[in-house]
Amino acid sequence: MMEKSRKKEISVAYKLAYQPMGIFSVRNLATGRQLVGHGSNPTAALNRHRVELRFGTHRNQALMGDWRQFGEAGFAFEILELLKERPEPDFDYPAELESRMAVWKAKVPAGSDASYL
């Protein structure tokens, strides 16, 4: 059995480890329309969107309607970009994530035919 001090050491190391942040997309394969988002855990965010769509509880009604029309096979759940871990201890990851999201918002502007936002 693992010693308490070793368990604590592993726990602290996990908490201090870099958690990948990034930009993700739920893309309609038939129309190309997509929902682009960002978060500190893009894989978990994609899983949440997938679950909400499967249960019919997604808050984006346009996306929900297309899901009902095209089905799960009609969508791609993609991580578009991950932030790279930086050596600077005080690097502002949230600001960098917002900056990268602004680039993606320009590529897929809200209110356009290409966006679910």
N, C-alpha and C positions, 0 to 999 in steps of 0.2 A: 504494500500500500504506500502511496506517495505521502511524503512528509508534508505537514502544514506549511512550512516555510517554502518548500518547492512549489506547492499549489499557489501560494501567494505570489511568488516570483513569476510564475506563468501567467497569473491573472493580471499583474501589473504590466508585463510585457505585452499582453494582448491589448490592454487599454491604451498603451502608448504606441502601438503599431499603426502604421498608416492605413487608413480606411479609404479605398478607392472612391473618388467622387467623379461624377461625369454627367454627360448628356445622353438622353435616351429617346427613342421614338417608337410609337405604335403606328405602323404604316399600313394603309389599305393597299393591298397588292393590285387590285383592279383599277383603282382611281389614282393612286399615288398620294392621296391625301393623308396627312399625318398629324399626330399629336406629338409635339416635341416638348420634353421636360428635362429637368435637371434635379440632382439630389446627391446626398452624401453616400447613398447606397443605391446606385441605379438598377442593380439586379433586383433588389427588393421592391423598388418602385415599379419595375416592369411586372413583377409577380403580382403586385397589388392591382395594377390595371387589368391584368389577365383574369384574376379572380373576380373582380367587380364586373367585368364583361360577361364572364361565364354565368354569374349569378343574376345578371340583368339589373345590377344596381349602380352601374357607372353613372357618374354625375353629368358627363358630357352626352347630351341627348343625340347629337348628330353622329357621334362615334357609336353610341349604343344602337342607333337605328341601322347604321351600316353593318355593324356586327350581326344584327339579326338577319340582314339581307344576305351578306356574303359568308357568314359563319367564321369560325376560328381559323380555318385553313386559308381564308382570304386576307389574313393579317400577318405581318412580320413584327416581332418584338426585338428591337435592336439597341445595342449600346453604340452610340455614334462616336463618342469620344470619352476617354478617361483622362483625368489629370494625372500627370506624372508626379511621383514623389520627389520633393525638392530637398536639397541638403540644408537649406537655411531653416533653423529652428523656429523662426518667427514668420515664415512665409504665410501670407494671407490666402489660404485655399478658398474660403467662401467668396472673396473678391475676385479671384481668378475664375472661379466657377461662374459667377455672374457675368464676367467679361466674355467668357466663351459662349455662354447662353445668348448673349446679345448678338454674337456672330450668327448663331443658328436661327435666332428670331428674324434676322435680316434675310436669311436664305428661305425661311418658311414664315412669311409675315402673318401675324394674327389677322383674321378677317378675310384672308385670301382664299381662293379655291383650293389651295394646297394645304390649308391648315384646318384642324378641328377646333382651334381656339378663336 
